[in-house]
Amino acid sequence: MKNVALKFLALPLVFFPLYSTTPAEKIWGRLSEIEKISQIFLVNVEGNETFYPVEFLEDGAAVVPGGIILFSYNIGDSKEQLKNYISSINAFYKKNKSPLPFIAVDQEGGEVNRLKKITSHLPSEKIISVNYTLQEAKSIYSNQAVQMKELGLTMNLAPVAEAEIESNKLFLGTRTFGSVPKSVAYSMVCVRAYEENGIASVAKHFPGNANSDPHTGSVEITLSSSEVFKNFIFPFALILKSNPSCVLVSHAKINSLDENPACMSSFWIKEILQSRLGFEGLVMSDDIFMGAISDSPPEQVAANAIISGVDVIMLSEKKFLSVAKSLLNLAADDKFFATRLCEAEKKVLDFKLKKRIIKIEEN
């Protein structure tokens, strides 16, 4: 009789196994549908003194993005002004009971230097690779990361991890560290310096670019498949070993391998970046309002990017609600898309937890 009772007690463990949810899933489960999908957007905002939302639902509730990118006009003239502005962003999110955003900036150095008024001098990648040792470079980037962290920033859209070759050097200019060996070595140092000092790094622009400017028109890389893997994929494979939080995917087309822009290509994202190179972090699109993909409406670009494996959609515009609603409508009719969308939302929340931007007990 005793043995029968023991067997009976064991049944729930056999037939009803316990499934644990991750911290990110717990937070995700408490959010509304619009709060969930908002997590996947990296959007620009108004002002440089006090944050205020620009989009609202029919009931008057504010809609705010999961990530905020600051441009030059969002950066005040002093550290105190920027710190206060970022504090006002976080204060609004807390009051609105929204998961705090990751706050990003383009701080490559040289020409792309949003914080040049308020942080120490940051040379371009080319200047650093030519004039500084790897140890000196790490010190420069670590110092920059400490200053960014003090300001309240949490992500830097850097480094430009592309190696310089004949077909992209006019476009990249001084934004690249240079040759494949230099690009690999200095990019790895840069990534580690930021990550070790609390700033999420973004290796860009995977898989690469050409000499045409994606801001103004289409980008086509005409290299052979072997040249692409030698000059673009091989360097990224090594750089990813330094564990950047995010990889930004370009709008370039590489017709020798896939006809789609990289940010809308499951070949480049799922097969190469994630499967072959083993990258498990956030995958971010470049700005979906760039000229390189202007032939397609932003709603379609965003949907195709999500399907292809992108987790974060970047918009230089300040409004994303119409795109979000379009994606929600698509998810309602497409189970596969709905699953992929949920995966992206949870990945963003998991990233925020790992970087201590949010805490499980606060949500």
N, C-alpha and C positions, 0 to 999 in steps of 0.2 A: 504493500500500500504506500509505504514511504517512497519507494522508487517511482511509482506512478505519479505521485504528487510532484516529485522533483522534475520528472519529464514534462509534466504539464506546465510548470513554472518556466521551463526553458523554451516553451513554444513561442512566446512573443519575440524572443531574441532570434529565433530561427526564421519565423515567417514574417516578422515585422521589424526589420533592421532599422536602427536609429540613423537618421541622416542629419548631420550637423550643417548649419549655414555659416558662411564666412561673415566677418564683421561688415564687409562691404554689402553683402546681400541683406543683412539686417537693416542697415541704413536705407538701402534701396527700397526695401519693402515698406518703409514708412512714408515714402515720398509720393506725391501725386504724380500723375502721368506727365504733366507739363514740367514738374520739377525734375523728374527722371531724365527726360530728353534734353532738358536745358544743360545737363552735365556735359554733353558732348560738344558744346559750342565754345570756341575761343573768339571773343568779340571785343571790338574797341568800344570805348565809352566816352561820355561827354565830360568836359571840365577838367580842372586841375586843382580845385580847392575843396569842394564838397561833392560827393557822389550823389547822383540821383538817377533813378531808372527812366527809361524812355519808352518802354512797352508795357502794356497792361492787358489783362483778360477782361472779358465782358463785365465781370463783377467788380472790377476796379483793382484786383490783386496785381501787384507788380510781377513782371517776369524778368528774371535776371540769369545771366549765363553762368555755366560752370567754370569758365575761365575768362580772364580779362587780359587783353593785351594793351599796353600803354604805348602810345606814340609820343613824338617830341612835344606836341601841344598839350599832352597830359602831364608833362614833367615841369614842375615849377622851377623857380630860380634858386631854391635852396633845399637842403636836406630836410629841414623842418616842414616846408610846404609839401614835399612829396610824402613824407611820413604821415603827415596829418591827412592828406588826401587818401592814402591807402588805408589809414585807420577809419576814415569815414566810409570806405567801401565795406570793410569788415563789420563795422557797426550797423550798417544798413542790413547786411545779410543776417546778422544775429537777430536784429529786431524783426526781420521778415521770417525768421526761423528757417532759413535756407542754408544748405551746406556751404561753408565758406569757399570762395573761389581760389583757384591758383592764379597768381598774378604774374604775368609774363612781360618781358621786354626784349627787344632786339639789341643786345649789347655785345656785338662781335668785336668791336674795336676799330680804330681807323675811321673810315667814312661812315660806317654804320655804328654809331655810338650815341645812343639816346641819353646816356647819363653823363655826358662830357662836362656839363656844368657843375655836377655835384659829387662825382667820384674821382678818384685819382686817374691820371692819364693812362689810357689803354690803347697801345699801338695796334695797328692792323695785324692780321695773322701773318702776312708776308713779312712785315717789319720784324715781328717777333721771331719767326723761323730763321731769318737771316742774321739777326743781331744778338739773339739771346740763346743761351744753352737751355736744354730741357729743364734743368733744375731751376734756372732763373724764370723760365716761362711759367712753371708751376707756381712759383712764388707770386708772380704778377697776377695770374688768374685766381689764386687763392685769396689774395688781398682784395681783388675785385668782388669775389663771392661774399666775403665777410661784410663788405660795405653794402652790397645788394641786400643781404639778409637783414642788416640793421635797418634798412629803409622799409622793410616789409615785403619785398619781392620774393617770389618763390620759384620762378622759372626763368631761364635765359635761353632764347632761341639761338643758341650757339653751341658748338663751333660749326663753321662751314667745313665739312669733312671731305669735300671733293678735292681730289688731286688735280693739279694744273696740267692740262695737255693742250695741244695746239687748237683743238676744236672747242675749248671753253675759256681760254685764258683772257680773251678780250672782254667777255662778260664778267668773269670773276674778278679780274684785276688783282688788287691787293687783298681781297677777301679770303683767299686760299693760302694755306701754309706753303704750297708749292708742289714739288715732285711727290710721287707716291711714297717714298720712304719718309720724307719730311711730313707729309700730310698725315700719315699713320702715326708717327711718333708724337708729333705736337698735338694732334687731335686727342689722342689718348691721355696725354698730360692735362690738356684743357678740361676734358670730361671729368677726370678724377678730381681735379682741383675744385670744380664747382660742386660735384656730388658730395665730396667729403666735407664741404663747408655749408651744406644745407640748401644748395640751389640746384634744382633739377635742370639738367642739361638736355639740349635737343640737337642731335647730330643731323645735319642737313647738307644738301638736298638729295636724298636717295631717289633713284640710283645715280643721277647726275644732271648736268645741264649742257647746253651748247652755247655758241656765241650770241645767239639771239636772246632778247630780254623777254622773259615770260610775263612781265607786267604789261607789255604792249602787244604781244603777238605770239603765235604758236612757236613751239620749240621742238625741233626734230634733231635727234642725235643719229647721224648717218654712219656711225662706226659699225664694223662687223661684230658679230656676237663674241668672237674671241677677244677683240679689242675692248669691248664693253666689260667683259669679266676681268680682264687684266687691269684696266685703268680705273674702273668704278667699283665693281663688286668685290674684288679681292681686297682693296683698301678698307672698304666698309666692314668686311668680314673680320678684319683684325681690330678695327676701331671699336666694334661692338663688344669686344672682350673687356673693354673698360667700363661697360654697363651704363650707358646713358639712359636716362629715364624715358626718353622719347626719341623717335626718329621722324623727321619731317620728310614727306614724300613730294617730289617735284611734279610739275605738269608736263614734263618732257615725254615725247614719244620716241621709242627706240624701235623703229620699224623692222630691224633685223631680228627682233625677238617677240615683239607684241605691238599691235597697232593702236592700242589705247594709251592715253596719257597715264603716266605711272600712278597717279593718285586714284585712278579709276580702273586699275588693273589688278585682278586677283593673281595674275602671273607674278608681277613684281612684289606684291605685298604678301600674299599667302604662300606662294610657292618658293620665291627666292628669299625675301626678308625673314619670314617667320619659319618656314619649313627648313630651307637649306642653311640659312645663317643662324637660325635658332633664336631670333629676337622675340622676347616675350613682353616687352614694355609697351608703352603707348605709341600708337601710330597716328601721326597728325598729317592732315592735308596742308598744302600751301594754300594761300588765300584763294577762295573759290570765286572771287570777283576779278581775278587777273585776266588780262587779255588773252592769255594762252588757251583758255577754255571758254571764252566768251560766246562761242557758238551755241553752247548749251545753257539753258536756264539754271540758276543756282540750285533750285530744288532737285533737278535731275542730277546735277553734278554731285550734290550731297548724298543722294540716294545711292548712286553708283559707287561712290567712294566708300560708304558704309558697307555695301554688299561685298566690295573688294577687300575689306579688312581694315579700313580706317576707323579709328576710335574717336578722334577729335577733329571737328570741322572748323577751320579758321575762316573768319569773315572780317575783312577790313571795315565793313559797314558796322553801324551801331545797332542794327535791328536784325533779329534772327527768327522772330516768332512765326513769320509766314513760312519759312523753310521748315521750322520745327513742326508746325501743323501739317504740312505736306507729308513729312516723314511719318507722323502718327497715323495719317489717313492710309498711307501705304502699308504700314504695319498692321492695321486693322484687317486688311485684305490679303496679306501675304505672311504666312506663318514663318517661313524661312527668314524674311526680312525682320520680322518682329523679334525673332530669337537673336539675330545678329545685332540688332539695336540694343536689346537688353544687355548683351555681352559687353558692348562698348560702354554703356552707362555704368555698369558695375566695375569695369576696368578703370574708369576715371575715378570713381569713389575709392577703389582700392589704392590707386596711386596717391590720392589725397591722404588716406590713412597712413600709408608708408612714409610719406613726407611730413606727417604730423600737421597737415593743414587743417584737418578735422579729426575729431576724436569720437569713438563709438558712443561714449556716455553723453555726448553733447547732442546727439541726433536721435 
